[in-house]
Amino acid sequence: MKFTLATVFALVAAANAGLVSRTAVTYSFCSTGATDPLKISSVDLSPYPAVPGNSITLSAVGTSTATVNSGASAVVTVSTGGFTLWSATYNVCTDLTINATCPIAPGTYSLSKTITVPSILPAGTYTMQVSAKNADGSELTCITAPLNVA
Ligand SMILES: *[C@@H]1O[C@H](CO)[C@@H](O)[C@H](O)[C@H]1NC(C)=O
């Protein structure tokens, strides 16, 4: 076999395809987030970096001091330099996988959501913001994290 650069790339791609990396990402609270009733304690993205057109699963663990009621919503925004490239709104009680059902009493819960990475995103590092509001419109949480797109 002639060992060309293309072969090397193909081998690296094949090796990467076999790996499903679950990566803990470093996140920060939005300006309002530190005093919110839902405190996120970990965020994982899998696979990471994200691949345009493929699915990515966001998993988080959080502790809430508020009861989360039916009608709570979560907005995921992907932006760069202040420009929003993609945004989606989810119903917390019906669109997210949580180890509880609404109304969710105060406590610690794990939540996850699998979404399709927008295929329009060129490779790069973006800012992902996840903000959630309770049914009455009060903020539950707001975090930002870097989103690496391969
Ligand atoms: C839900 O998951 C969290 C985080 O893993 C855990 O601390 C909690 O005990 C779980 N609660 C229930 C009701 O399973």
The ligand as an SDF file (V2000), in Angstrom:
LIG
                    3D

 14 14  0  0  0  0  0  0  0  0999 V2000
  -31.8940   12.2430   38.9360 C   0  0  0  0  0  0  0  0  0  0  0  0
  -30.5380   12.3660   38.5460 O   0  0  0  0  0  0  0  0  0  0  0  0
  -29.7390   13.0850   39.4720 C   0  0  0  0  0  0  0  0  0  0  0  0
  -28.3760   13.2950   38.8470 C   0  0  0  0  0  0  0  0  0  0  0  0
  -27.8180   12.0990   38.4100 O   0  0  0  0  0  0  0  0  0  0  0  0
  -29.6900   12.3280   40.7820 C   0  0  0  0  0  0  0  0  0  0  0  0
  -28.9060   13.0570   41.7140 O   0  0  0  0  0  0  0  0  0  0  0  0
  -31.1080   12.1540   41.3100 C   0  0  0  0  0  0  0  0  0  0  0  0
  -31.0770   11.3780   42.4770 O   0  0  0  0  0  0  0  0  0  0  0  0
  -31.9920   11.5140   40.2660 C   0  0  0  0  0  0  0  0  0  0  0  0
  -33.3610   11.5590   40.7620 N   0  0  0  0  0  0  0  0  0  0  0  0
  -34.2460   10.6040   40.5310 C   0  0  0  0  0  0  0  0  0  0  0  0
  -35.6050   10.8320   41.0740 C   0  0  0  0  0  0  0  0  0  0  0  0
  -33.9690    9.5900   39.9080 O   0  0  0  0  0  0  0  0  0  0  0  0
  1  2  1  0
  1 10  1  0
  2  3  1  0
  3  4  1  0
  3  6  1  0
  4  5  1  0
  6  7  1  0
  6  8  1  0
  8  9  1  0
  8 10  1  0
 10 11  1  0
 11 12  1  0
 12 13  1  0
 12 14  2  0
M  END
$$$$
